[in-house]
Amino acid sequence: MRKNLQHVKELDGLRGCAAASVLVLHLFITGRANHHAVTQPIAWRIAVRIADLGAFGVDVFFVLSGFLITSLLFTSREKKSFFHNFYWKRVLRIQPVYLVHLLVTWLLIPGSRGYVFLALLFIVNFDDKFHVQDNGPAWTLSIEEQFYLIWPQIIRRFSIPNIYRICIAVIAFSAGLRTFMLAVTGHAMLRSTWYRFDGLAMGALLACEWMLEGEGATPMVRRFLKIFNSRPCFVVALIYEVGILAGSIHNRASALILLTTNYLVYCTIRYILYHPGSRSFRWLRSSSLLFLGAISYSMYMYHVFFIYLFDKYLASPIFSWPQFFWRAAFTIAGTFLLCIASLHLMERPVQGLRRYVVHPD
């Protein structure tokens, strides 16, 4: 078993790509409301189609988070302060930016109190059940925190073979339920926790394979991983994904798209881990992507403020291309400045408090 998880720069770059893709997606989907009244040139339609891929950015976050957090849990699995240290580290990492997001949302956006209240309870991904308006990206944090309320207990209290089995079972249950609902009924509330756990569980499964180095894997698990990690499985998933995105597979056949997306992210991370320094992913180590990776969390949580401010105070009621680009420039510049300030003035100083609350074992 590996004693620690070494820092992998490519994963920082991958996280930066995911956050940037979500920002671009939101710039386009919130810009469509006024665009329906004007002729859509082919350049716009192509740009929108590309921007739509940003919807998969949250799935990259889920798989990455499942891998990284499970790996860290394994490194401290036998320590006395396992739960104390884990939850304090999560609080210091997540809460500062999260609380700033909720405070600014409450002060800035009318009618957001319900969203803020549910987000404080980490159940805002069920906002539709409470008839609450969606005002931001906190739903993904709710899913993650619900998962990590349970997952440390499993890592601590279950045997290694059973942890493998639980990962596989969660992947099968979550992906199977979501696929069934989409294929049979034609709809599913994709923000519901049970429909999104497969990405986190897939990352956790990779952490088991990577950190444990085969330790505790039963013959059944080894056979599963051999098939799951095989080239034919990857090729089938890739063909399906490309077919969906190209529009050649239609209607309810697209029900598996989140499963194949999660799986391809899993394969990407696995390749990076087992081929360190690979030229194929050298671009993920670029300084620009590493910068985006460093501010990815705050960028994900803050960018909605600047879109809202521009639309409320600076936008004209008639769509124009110059306005669209000014809106993008305003949002990106404002987000970057706020994220840099947040990183240096709040996030890193708060992380420094670990020495007071995290127990050395």
Residue pairs with C-beta under 8 A, 6 or more apart in sequence:
1 74
1 211
1 212
1 213
1 215
2 74
2 75
2 210
2 211
2 212
2 213
3 75
4 75
5 68
5 71
5 72
5 75
5 211
8 272
8 273
8 276
9 284
9 285
9 290
10 272
10 281
10 284
10 285
11 64
11 68
11 269
11 272
11 284
11 293
12 284
12 289
12 290
12 293
12 294
13 281
13 283
13 284
13 285
13 286
13 289
13 290
13 292
13 293
14 60
14 64
14 268
14 269
14 272
14 284
14 293
15 60
15 61
15 64
15 292
15 293
15 296
16 289
16 290
16 291
16 292
16 293
16 294
16 296
17 57
17 60
17 284
17 289
17 292
18 57
18 58
18 60
18 61
18 64
18 296
19 57
19 292
19 293
19 295
19 296
19 297
19 299
19 300
20 57
20 292
20 299
21 53
21 54
21 56
21 57
22 54
22 57
22 58
22 137
22 300
23 54
23 299
23 300
23 303
23 331
23 332
23 335
24 51
24 54
25 51
25 52
25 53
25 54
25 55
25 57
26 54
26 303
26 304
26 307
27 51
27 307
27 327
27 328
27 331
28 47
28 48
28 51
28 52
29 51
30 307
30 311
31 319
31 324
31 327
32 48
34 317
34 318
34 319
35 44
35 319
37 318
37 319
38 319
53 245
56 261
58 140
59 199
59 258
59 261
59 262
59 265
60 265
61 140
61 300
62 140
62 143
62 144
62 196
62 199
62 200
62 203
62 262
63 199
63 200
63 202
63 203
63 206
63 262
63 265
63 266
63 269
64 203
64 265
64 269
65 144
65 200
65 203
66 147
66 199
66 200
66 201
66 202
66 203
66 204
66 206
66 207
67 203
67 204
67 206
67 207
67 210
67 269
68 203
68 207
69 148
69 151
69 204
70 151
70 155
70 203
70 204
70 207
70 208
70 211
71 207
71 210
71 211
72 86
73 82
73 86
73 151
73 152
73 155
73 156
74 155
74 207
74 208
74 211
74 212
75 211
76 82
76 85
76 86
76 361
77 155
77 156
79 85
79 361
80 359
80 361
81 358
81 359
81 361
82 152
82 156
83 152
83 156
84 358
84 359
85 358
85 359
85 361
86 152
87 152
88 354
88 357
88 358
89 354
89 358
90 145
90 148
92 350
92 351
92 353
92 354
92 357
93 351
94 141
94 145
96 342
96 346
96 347
96 350
97 297
97 298
97 301
97 302
97 342
97 346
97 347
98 119
98 138
98 141
98 301
100 301
100 302
100 342
100 346
101 136
101 138
101 301
101 302
102 116
102 119
102 120
102 138
104 305
105 112
105 115
105 116
105 135
105 136
105 304
105 305
106 112
106 113
106 116
108 305
108 308
108 309
109 135
109 308
111 133
111 135
112 133
112 135
114 127
114 130
114 132
114 133
115 124
115 127
115 132
115 133
115 134
115 135
115 136
115 138
116 135
118 124
118 126
118 127
118 130
118 132
118 142
119 136
119 138
119 141
119 142
122 141
122 142
122 145
122 146
123 142
123 146
124 132
124 138
124 139
124 142
125 139
125 140
125 142
125 143
125 191
125 192
125 193
126 142
126 191
126 192
127 133
127 134
127 139
127 191
128 189
128 191
135 304
136 301
136 304
137 300
137 301
137 304
138 301
139 191
142 193
143 191
143 193
143 196
143 197
143 200
144 200
146 193
147 193
147 197
147 200
151 200
151 204
154 163
154 166
155 163
158 166
159 216
160 208
160 212
160 215
160 216
160 217
161 216
161 217
161 218
161 221
163 208
163 216
164 205
164 208
164 216
164 217
164 218
164 221
165 221
166 201
167 201
167 202
167 204
167 205
167 208
168 205
168 221
168 224
170 197
170 198
170 200
170 201
171 198
171 201
171 202
171 205
173 194
173 197
173 198
174 194
174 195
174 196
174 197
174 198
174 201
175 198
175 256
175 258
175 259
175 262
177 194
177 195
178 188
178 190
178 195
178 196
178 198
178 255
178 258
178 259
179 255
179 256
179 259
181 187
181 188
181 195
182 188
182 252
182 254
182 255
183 252
183 255
186 252
188 195
189 195
190 196
190 258
196 258
198 258
198 259
198 262
199 258
199 262
199 265
202 262
202 263
202 265
202 266
203 266
203 269
205 266
206 266
206 269
206 270
206 273
208 217
209 217
209 225
209 270
210 270
210 273
214 222
217 225
227 233
229 267
229 270
233 263
234 263
234 264
234 267
237 260
237 263
237 264
237 267
238 260
238 264
240 249
240 256
240 257
240 260
241 257
241 260
241 261
241 264
243 249
244 253
244 254
244 257
244 260
268 281
271 278
271 280
271 281
272 278
272 281
272 284
283 289
292 299
294 343
295 336
295 339
295 340
295 342
295 343
298 338
298 339
298 342
298 343
298 347
299 335
299 336
299 339
302 335
302 338
302 339
302 342
303 331
303 335
305 334
305 338
306 330
306 331
306 334
306 335
307 327
307 331
309 334
310 326
310 327
310 330
310 331
311 327
314 326
314 327
314 330
315 323
315 327
316 323
